[in-house]
């Protein structure tokens, strides 16, 4: 049996287990797991059966062609330790392989994403204005950002990504793939989509000097893309919580991002913005604002899954066999069944 050691690492990380924890579950030494993962030890039948059982992956998962780990730009909360990033990276790597296996069932739109060099062409804000013009987006708010991105060939895949907001990458077939955290609030998801779009426009395929803050550039792009200064500035006077809620509902961006926009445009003093942020803290909005509009529903990947199930007659058992995952994972990842994806972890 040709077991790929890298798949054992991915399976373990996707369950949020360390080598020590997996070794304890199986009843072997950590060194045994380490040697197996590094390809120095071929697991015997008993050990392999235990790996499949404890990690809840079928045998075929471990014998498939090596999976290329996703690499890309990502948006995260303030701190994201490796212990939380690794499970997300593993999950996205597995999902990207699924996309590669399934994507030819539908005709995907060709990628049509502009490229902008900040050092030659101008600021991230100018890039955002240019991108809106490139895609012929009318002035004012963007009603459905997901639809615009997918129309232009960026496939959006919602996943349970813990504290990771999103990641922009390319599939093995060179299709832009943007992973988004389906746990996030609707306004945070939209800003993340715009933030990751900025990475495609500003950073992918370019040599970036270490002195540049690409995350700051992406945030500046996202703010201008979602809230063009020329369209929103006349609304940013006499801001209070009620008015910010109205603006949030219309522009589909967070109240805090609207305050930051007003501050950047010089329409709020430091004391005024500081007062509003103190109110956010008092109301608990710093941890989570009220959901004033529903989350967007990306459609391409969902449509691909539906083609296999509805149009091509795949049962869920057959689809899980094709994707080399368990039925539980299939239900959790692609059919919104509430099964905690990391439920096998012993360190929750």
Residue, then its C-alpha position, 0 to 999 in steps of 0.5 A: x500500500x503506497x501511503x503518502x506521509x504528507x497526508x497523515x500530517x494533513x489529517x492530524x492537523x485537520x483534527x487539531x491533534x499534536x503528534x503526542x496526542x495522536x500517539x496517545x490515542x493510538x497507544x504508540x510512542x511519539x517517535x513512531x508517529x514522527x517517523x511515519x509522517x516523515x516517511x521513515x517508517x511504513x505503518x503496519x496494518x494494525x497501525x494504519x487501521x488505528x490512524x484511519x479510525x482515530x483521524x476518521x479518514x478512509x484509507x484512500x485519503x492516505x494513498x492519493x497523490x500528494x496534496x500541495x499545501x495552500x499558500x497565499x495571502x490571508x486576513x486574520x484576527x490580531x493574533x493567530x497562533x500556529x496551533x489555530x492556523x495549521x488546522x485551517x491550512x490543512x482544511x483549505x488544502x484538502x478542500x482545494x483538492x476537492x475543487x480540483x477534482x470536481x471543477x470540470x463539471x461546470x464551465x467556470x468563468x475565466x479569471x478577469x482580475x486587474x493588476x495594479x502596481x502601487x509603486x508605479x501606478x499609485x495608492x491602494x485607494x486609486x487601485x480600488x477606484x480603478x478596479x471598480x471602473x475595470x469591472x464597470x461597477x456603478x457608483x455607490x454601494x456594492x449590493x452583492x460583492x460575492x456575485x461580482x467576484x465570482x462573475x469575474x472568475x474568483x471562486x469563493x469557498x466558505x469554510x469553518x476557519x476558526x479565527x482565520x477570516x479568509x485566504x486568497x490563493x490559486x488552485x492547481x488549475x490556476x483558478x483564483x480561489x478565495x476561502x472565507x470563514x463562514x463563522x464570521x459576521x456578514x460585514x466582516x465577510x464582506x470586508x474580508x472579500x474586498x481585502x482578499x481581492x486587494x491581494x489579487x489586484x495589488x500583490x499576487x505575481x509581484x515582488x513586494x519590498x519587505x518595507x511595505x505593509x501589504x495588510x495595510x494596503x489591502x485594508x485601504x483598498x477594501x475601504x475605498x472599494x466598498x465605500x468610495x470616498x466621493x460617494x459616502x463623504x457627504x453622509x459622514x457628518x454628525x455621526x452617532x450610533x443610530x446614524x452609523x447603524x443606518x449607514x451600516x445597513x445601507x453600505x453593508x460595512x461595519x460601523x467601526x469601518x465607517x468611523x475609520x473612513x470618516x476619520x481618514x477623510x478628516x471628517x472626525x477629530x481624534x476626540x470624536x472618533x475616540x468617543x464613538x469607539x468608547x461607545x462601541x466598547x460599552x455596547x459590546x460592539x468591539x467584539x461583535x456588532x449587530x447583524x443588520x444584513x444577511x451574509x452573502x451566499x457564494x454560489x459557484x462551489x455550491x453549484x458544483x456540488x449540486x451538479x454532482x448530487x442533483x444532475x449527475x446522480x451521485x449519492x452522498x456515499x459516492x461523493x464522499x468516496x470520490x473526495x476521499x473523506x468521511x460522510x460526516x466531513x462531507x455533511x459538515x463541509x458542503x451540506x451545512x450539517x452542524x457537525x463540529x469539524x474538529x470534533x475529534x480533537x482532544x484539545x478543544 
